[in-house]
Amino acid sequence: MFIAAVHVFIKPDRVEDFKQMIRANHEGSIAEPGCLRFDVAQSKDDPTEFMLWEVYVDEAANKFHKTQPHYLAFREQFPELQSKDRHSDLYTGVYIDSEKLPG
């Protein structure tokens, strides 16, 4: 299992634009065969900070995700919205809801 917690920081006047853009990426991602979760959360303390919680069956599924049109469109448009560089924390799943796993 491959998990990424991606922290993004958006310009205050572009938050609504980001929400629309990330929704398209979210919807495309959860339709991918190897994507188990693609959650988007907004900070309660700082509405310009978001966290993407992405869970894939393996690293190959994450690499596949990065070839998809919804991701490529997001990746192209995202830089104009960010206020500072994003960063990712990578994890391996330990206790995961087994009903969500394929097979």
C-alpha positions in Angstrom: 0.0 0.0 0.0 1.3 3.5 -0.9 0.0 6.5 0.9 0.8 10.2 0.3 -0.2 13.1 2.6 0.3 16.1 0.3 0.2 19.5 1.9 -0.7 22.4 -0.4 -0.8 26.2 0.3 -3.0 28.4 -1.8 -3.1 32.1 -2.4 -6.0 33.6 -0.4 -7.8 35.0 -3.4 -7.5 31.6 -5.2 -9.0 29.2 -2.6 -12.3 28.8 -4.5 -10.5 28.2 -7.8 -8.4 25.6 -6.1 -11.5 23.8 -4.7 -13.0 23.6 -8.1 -9.7 22.4 -9.7 -9.0 19.8 -7.0 -12.6 18.4 -7.2 -12.0 17.4 -10.9 -8.7 15.8 -9.8 -10.5 14.0 -6.9 -13.3 12.7 -9.0 -10.9 11.4 -11.7 -8.6 9.9 -9.1 -11.2 7.9 -7.2 -12.3 6.3 -10.5 -8.8 4.9 -11.1 -8.5 1.2 -10.6 -5.6 1.4 -8.1 -6.8 4.3 -6.1 -8.4 3.4 -2.8 -8.8 7.0 -1.4 -8.3 10.5 -2.5 -9.5 12.8 0.3 -9.2 16.6 0.3 -9.3 18.4 3.6 -9.1 22.2 4.4 -7.3 23.4 7.5 -9.6 24.8 10.2 -6.9 27.1 11.4 -5.8 28.4 8.0 -8.3 28.2 5.1 -5.5 28.5 2.6 -3.9 25.2 3.6 -5.1 21.9 2.3 -4.1 18.3 2.8 -4.6 15.6 0.2 -4.7 12.0 1.6 -4.0 9.7 -1.3 -4.1 5.9 -0.8 -3.1 3.5 -3.7 -2.8 -0.3 -3.8 0.9 0.1 -4.5 3.5 2.6 -5.8 2.7 1.5 -9.4 -0.9 2.7 -9.0 0.4 6.1 -7.8 2.7 6.3 -10.8 -0.2 5.4 -13.1 -2.2 8.2 -11.4 0.5 10.7 -12.5 -0.1 9.8 -16.1 -3.9 10.5 -16.1 -5.4 13.5 -17.9 -7.1 14.9 -14.7 -3.8 14.8 -12.8 -1.9 16.4 -15.7 -4.4 19.2 -16.0 -4.2 19.8 -12.3 -0.4 19.7 -12.3 -0.3 22.3 -15.2 -2.7 24.8 -13.6 -1.7 24.3 -9.9 1.4 26.5 -9.8 -0.5 29.7 -10.4 -2.7 29.0 -7.3 0.0 28.1 -4.8 1.4 30.5 -2.3 4.4 28.3 -1.4 5.8 25.0 -2.5 3.8 21.9 -1.6 5.3 19.0 0.2 4.5 15.3 0.5 4.9 12.8 3.4 4.9 9.2 2.2 3.6 6.2 4.2 3.1 2.5 4.0 -0.3 1.3 5.3 -0.4 -0.7 8.5 -4.1 -0.9 9.6 -6.4 -0.2 6.6 -10.1 -1.0 6.3 -9.9 -4.3 4.5 -13.4 -3.9 2.9 -11.9 -1.1 0.7 -9.1 -3.3 -0.7 -9.5 -4.9 -4.1 -10.0 -8.6 -4.4 
